[in-house]
């Protein structure tokens, strides 16, 4: 049985997705929570032309990085013409006001704009902000300033996608679009429509309140990361939700009753006084393993995972392997095993950005092609977008993985959020 385990360890909340054999995803969060996903009225501090970016104050001493390349239109809150009484009562007018709120005029110091934290702070880098708001639900994501309907790559039913798009299109307004998530495929369209309308109302509320709130103030707080993990996990991937903490139990029950009533029976409180939940599932060892540079493979080979400021580098080694087959078959077998483990480690450790893998050199072009195809298939299972780019002339494999939360080793060591 696959399980989502939520507990406390060393003063933090640990969330582990366990597939019945081993942990496949680990998150560790401060009890005070993260600012990822929060929406603010930010105040522009200064603009830096040589990096085409602005730095925006969102309050509490936090300044975020706001790319002017990725945000060519800005949702201003301190412009004239948005205080007309009609906009306070009519959702249609309010939405139109929101569309006009996005302007291409240049930012200036002192401007107030609505922004969302799209990436956590990483080491010395500030959190990344965006004006292209994402409001995430169980079945869909409302994408502001991206007016089109798209579908999860895990949904392959073309006819269903066409039918669903036709149902959703009349509900979508000109200044936002939708991403239909994997969970929507197993759910009635009425539920999807209901969630879309709820997200649309949230968007209208953000626009309305943003016009009257002072700069550097919080407009909407994101759900705790462990609730977000529950929301983002495909319902078919989890058979049971376990916690040994009463507060977490109540928060999860409340969320499930409201958003996922069909899963309400999956949550249970663990209460064995003899063996803790952490000991039962060897969670301390799982945390320790996810921090180690070396990862052993069953064949006797191993991976070495190194983190740098620019990228993650993974080296594949033959190690203790003592196969009696010819050398090419031996290397191919180790590389295939390594490819499967690498795909899991990317997800387990939440590695992102640029990943470069140095597989063991193989002479056969067919073996290299088969390895690349196998690695691509393994990475496609990751719910976070992961792309196997290519193999260079030097035999190095380039992978990219979407950046969202901090990698696990940084979550463990703490740091600014």
N, C-alpha and C positions, 0 to 999 in steps of 0.2 A: 504493500500500500504506500502511495505517495503521501507525504505529510508536510504541512507547513508548521514549523515549531517556532513559538515565540516565547522568549524567556528573558530574564535579566542576568547579566554577567559583568562583573567588575564595574557596576554602576551604570551600565549601558543596556539598551534593549537589543537583543540578538534575535534575528529572524533567519531561519534556515529552511530552505526548501530541500526536502530529503526524498529521493526517488524510490526508497525502499532498500537500496543497496548502499548508497553513499550520499553525502550532501552535494547538491549541484548548484546551489546559490546561497551566499551568505551576505547578510547586511548587518552592520553594527552602528547604532545611532545613539547620540547623546539623548538623555531623557528630556532635555529641553527642546529637542526637535531641530529639524533642518529648515532653512529658508528656501530650499528648492521648491519651485512652483508657486511661491508667494507672489502676489500682485500688489504693486505699490504705486502711489503718486510720487514719482522721483523728481528731483530737482537737478538740472544740469549744472555741474560745477565748472567744467572746462572742456574745451574741444582740442584734440591733438591732431593736427592736419597730417603729419607724416605717417600716422597709422590709421587715418581716416576713422576716428572713433571719438566718442564722448565718454566722460566719466560722470556718473549720475549718482547723487546722494539719495539713498533710500531709507535713511534714518538709522538710529542706534550706532552711529559711527561706521556704517558700512557703505562703501562706495563701489559701484558696479561698473563693468566694462560694457559699453553699448556700441556695437559696430554700426557705422554709418553705411557701410557697404551692404550689410544684410538688412538694415532698417532704413529704407529710402523714403518711407513715409512714417510720420510720427503722430501718435495720438495725443495731441495737446489738450491740456485741461484749462489753460489760462488764456484762451483766445476769446475774442469777442463773439457774441451772437449765439452762445450756447445756454443762455439763461432765460430764453423765451419760455413762458409758462406752458405752452403746448407740448414742449419736450418732456415736461414732468409727468404728463398724464397719458400720452399716446406712445405705445411701444413702437409703432411704425415710424413716428416722427423722431422718437429717441434713437432708433436704429439709423435713420437718415442722418441725424446729428452725429452719430458715431462715425458714419462713413465720411462725413465732411470733416470730422475731427482729425482724420488721417490726412496730413498735408505733406507736400514735398518741399515746403520752404525750409531754408537752412535753420538748424538749431542755433540757439544763442545761449550763453551763460545766463542762468536764472530762469530759463524756460521750465515749465512743469509738464511732464508727460507720464502717461500710464505705461508701466513696464512690468515684466514678469521675470523672475529668476529662472533662467533656462539651464544653467550649469552651476554646480557648487563651486566655491573657491577651491583651488588646487594649489597646494604649497604657497608660493609667493604670488600666485595669480589671483586677481579679484574675481568675484562671481560674475558670470556673464548674464547680461540683461537683454531682453528683446521686447519690441513693441508688438510683435506678432503673437498675440496671446494664444495659449492652448488651454482649453477647459476640458478636462478628461473625465469621462464617465466609464461605466462598465462596458458599454456596447459601442460607443463612438467618442471621438475627440473633435470638439469644435475648434477649428483653426482660423483665427482672425487674420484677415488680410491675405488669405489663400483660398479664393472662392472657387473651389472645385470639390467634387466628391471622389474619394479614393477608397481602396479596400486593403485590408491586411493581406500580405503576401501569402499567408497560410490559407486563404480562402481561394479555391480554384474553380468553384462552380460559376461559370460565366453567365448562365441563364439567371441564377439567383442574384448575381450582382447587378445585372441589367434591371431585373424586376425591383430590387431594393432601391436602386438609384432613382427609378421612376417614382417610387413612393416618397422618397425623402426630398427630392428636388423642390417641390412646391413649398416646403417648410424652410428651405435654406435661403438666407437673405444675401444681398449682393456683396457685402463686405466680409463674409465668412464662408468657409467650406466645412467639410466633414471628412474624417478618416473613420471608416467602419471597421471595428476591431473584430478579432477572431471570435469572441464570445457571441457576437450578434448572429452568427450563422446558425446556432442552435436555439435561438430565441424567437418568439413571435414578433412580427414586424410592429405590432402595437406597442410592445415594450420599447423597441428602438425609437419609435416616434415620440413616445412619452419622455424618454431621456433626452432626445434632441430638444424638445420644447423646454425642458428643465434647464439644460445648458444655455439655451438661447435667453431664457429669463435671467440667468446669472450674468450673462454678458451685458444685457440691458441695464441690470442693476449696477454693474461695475462702471459703465459709462455715466450713469446718472450720479452715482455717489462721487465719482472722480472729479466732477465739475465743482463740487462743494467742499472737498477735503483739502486740507493744507498739504503743501509739499512735504516729502519725506514721511508719509504716513502709509500704514498698511491698509489696503483695500480688501484683500481676501487672503486668508491663511490656508495653505495647502494642508491636506490630511497628513497625520503622522506617517512617516515612512513605512511602518509595519502595516498600516491600513492600506496605503498605496500599493504595497507589495501584494496584499490580498486582492485588491481590485484588479491589478494588472496581471495576475496569474490566471491563465486559462482554466476555467472551472473543471474541465476534464483532466487537468494535470494534478489535482489535489483531491485526495479521498478523505483526509482528516486534518483538522486544525487543532493543535494542542498547545496549551499554555499552563504554567503553574502560578500565574500571577492574577489575582482577582480583578485588579484595575484593568489589565489588558483584556481579560475575559469579558468584562462588561462593555468595554469599548468595541470589541469585535462583535459581540452579540448585537449591540445597538446598530452597528454598521450593516451586519448581515440582515437584520430584521427589516431595515429600510431599503437596502440596495440589492441584496441577494437572498431573498427569503427561501429560495430553493436549496440554499447551502446552510441554512441555520442549524440543521441537525448535525453538521460536521464538526462543530466546535465542542471541545470538552476540556474540563479542568483536570490537570494531573495532580494527584494528592497522595503519592506514596511517601510516607515518612522515612522509609529505609533507603530508597535510592532516588536521588534527585533527577530531574529531567535532564540536566546537564550531563550527569554521569550515565544515565540510561542510553543516551544517544552519542556518548563520547564527544560532546560538543567542544570541550576544551582542546581535545586533540584535533578536531576539525578546524578550529581557529588556528591552532599552531601550524598545521599542515599547509593552510592557505597563506601562511606568512613565510614559508620556507622557500629558499632559492632553488633547491633541488627537488625534483619530483621523480620518483622511481617508477618505471614501467614494469609490467609483469614479466616481460621477456628478459629483464636484467639491464636493459638500456635505461636512460634517464634524460630528463629535461633540465636545463638550467635557465631560470627566468630572471632577467636583470631589468631593473627600471632605470630609465634615464629621464632627463627633463624633456627631451624631444620625442622619445618613443620607448616601447618595450621591446627587448630583444630576447628571443628564445632560441637556445642552442640544443640540438638533438645529438645525443652521444650513444655509442654502442654499449658502453659500460661493461656489465658482467655477462652479456649475452654469449652463449657458447653453442649456438646452433651448428649442426653438422652439414647443412645444405651448402650449395655454392654461395659464394660471397654476395652476388647480386640479389639472390633470393633472401639472404640474411638481412641485407640492408633494406630491401623493400619491406620486409615484415616489420622491422623496427620502425621505419618511417610511417607505415600505416597505423601502427599502435600509437606512435607519437602524435599523429594527426588527430586521432580520436581524443586523446588526452588533452591536446592543446585546445581544441574546441570547448571542452569542458572547463579547463582552467580559465579561459577568457571569461566565461560566464561566472564561474565560482568566485574568482577574484575581482570581477567587474573591471577588467582591463579594457581600455578604450584608446581612441586615437589611432596612431600608427603602431602596428606590431610587425616586426620583422623576424622571420623564422629561418634559421640555418639548419635545414634538414641534412642528413648524411648524403653525401654525393653518390649519385647512381649514374652509370654509363648509359643505361637503356632509356631512350626517349619515350618508349611506350610506358615504362615504369613511372617516369616523371609525370606523364599525362594522367595516368591512372591515379597517382598520388594526389595531384591537383584536383581531380574530379571528386575523389573521396573526401578530401579536406573541405571542399566547397559544400558537399552534401552534409557534412557534420556541422559546419558553421551555420547552415540554413536552418537548423533546429533551434538556434538561439532566438529568443523573443526580441532581443535587442538587435537592430540591423547590423549585420556583420558581413563584410564583403571581402572575398579573396580576390585580390587585384591581379597579381601575375607572379611569375617566377623570373627573376632578373637573369642576365647573362652569367652572373656569378653564382647562380643557383640559390639565391635568397628569395624567399616567398614573402610578398607584401600583403598584409591584411589591414583593413580598417574596421573599427567598431565604434558605433555612435557613442559620443560622450554624454553622460547624464550625471549620475552620481560619482562621487569620488571613488577611486579604486579601494578595495578592501584594506590594503595595507595602510592607506592614509586614514580611513575610518578608524582603524584600530589605534593608530598613534595619535589621533585627534588632530586638531588644527582649526583654523578659522573657517567658519561657514558664512 
